[in-house]
Amino acid sequence: ARTTDFYKTDAGILQLAVGTYYQTFNVPPNGEWFYCATNYGTDEFHVGGDPSNSPWNNYDQTFNPGLTTRGNLQGMNVQWDAIYTGIGDANLLIQNARNSTSTSTAVKSTSLGEGLFMRGYSYLRLVSQYCGVPLVTQPTTLVTLEYTRASAQDVFTQVITDLDSAYNLLPNSEGHYPI
């Protein structure tokens, strides 16, 4: 049986990176709910003949994050939950890349850069959709029921910091992944 110490090894950190990629990009940009979440409410897009996704456009009392279905309306929490799971995985990857026992600088810096990129990307998606959101930058080890919403400025500052750091850590040409 593996323990969390496995994530500090080369094999463990690379597997953690793959899992983090999967979770970060688990919410695909397809389907009607994604279209509604990203396009409605703008001047170019309007609710068509089937009004079941109109809460995304109207932002009225029917825009309820606890709502799971209304006709073909997808749960408002699908994107939120999946992105925060990806952020949790990215935080775990960042922590373990920094604490890695690896002697390979390439594995450590590439994994750290990937974790920072995925966390920055995830927060960019959240702040773009919801404005200020809770900012969690450490792995969660306890059940937490309440979070404080950070300002959009604080979230954007974290996004810029993460993406700048990732840019400096990741290789800048193809074929240099440390496998």
Secondary structure as the mmCIF struct_conf table of DSSP 4:
data_model
#
loop_
_struct_conf.conf_type_id
_struct_conf.id
_struct_conf.beg_label_comp_id
_struct_conf.beg_label_asym_id
_struct_conf.beg_label_seq_id
_struct_conf.end_label_comp_id
_struct_conf.end_label_asym_id
_struct_conf.end_label_seq_id
HELX_RH_3T_P HELX_RH_3T_P1 THR A 4 LYS A 8
BEND BEND1 THR A 9 THR A 9
HELX_RH_AL_P HELX_RH_AL_P1 ASP A 10 THR A 24
TURN_TY1_P TURN_TY1_P1 PHE A 25 PHE A 25
BEND BEND2 VAL A 27 VAL A 27
BEND BEND3 PRO A 29 PRO A 29
BEND BEND4 GLY A 31 GLY A 31
HELX_RH_AL_P HELX_RH_AL_P2 GLU A 32 ASN A 39
TURN_TY1_P TURN_TY1_P2 TYR A 40 GLY A 41
BEND BEND5 THR A 42 GLU A 44
BEND BEND6 GLY A 49 GLY A 49
HELX_RH_3T_P HELX_RH_3T_P2 PRO A 51 ASN A 53
TURN_TY1_P TURN_TY1_P3 SER A 54 SER A 54
HELX_RH_AL_P HELX_RH_AL_P3 PRO A 55 ASN A 58
BEND BEND7 ASP A 60 ASP A 60
TURN_TY1_P TURN_TY1_P4 GLN A 61 THR A 62
TURN_TY1_P TURN_TY1_P5 PRO A 65 GLY A 66
BEND BEND8 ARG A 70 ARG A 70
TURN_TY1_P TURN_TY1_P6 GLY A 71 ASN A 72
HELX_LH_PP_P HELX_LH_PP_P1 LEU A 73 GLY A 75
TURN_TY1_P TURN_TY1_P7 MET A 76 MET A 76
HELX_RH_AL_P HELX_RH_AL_P4 ASN A 77 ARG A 98
TURN_TY1_P TURN_TY1_P8 ASN A 99 ASN A 99
BEND BEND9 THR A 103 THR A 103
HELX_RH_AL_P HELX_RH_AL_P5 THR A 105 TYR A 130
BEND BEND10 CYS A 131 GLY A 132
STRN STRN1 PRO A 134 PRO A 134
BEND BEND11 GLN A 138 GLN A 138
BEND BEND12 LEU A 142 LEU A 142
HELX_LH_PP_P HELX_LH_PP_P2 THR A 148 THR A 148
STRN STRN2 ARG A 149 ARG A 149
HELX_LH_PP_P HELX_LH_PP_P3 ALA A 150 SER A 151
HELX_RH_AL_P HELX_RH_AL_P6 ALA A 152 LEU A 169
BEND BEND13 LEU A 170 LEU A 170
BEND BEND14 ASN A 172 SER A 173
TURN_TY1_P TURN_TY1_P9 GLU A 174 GLY A 175
#
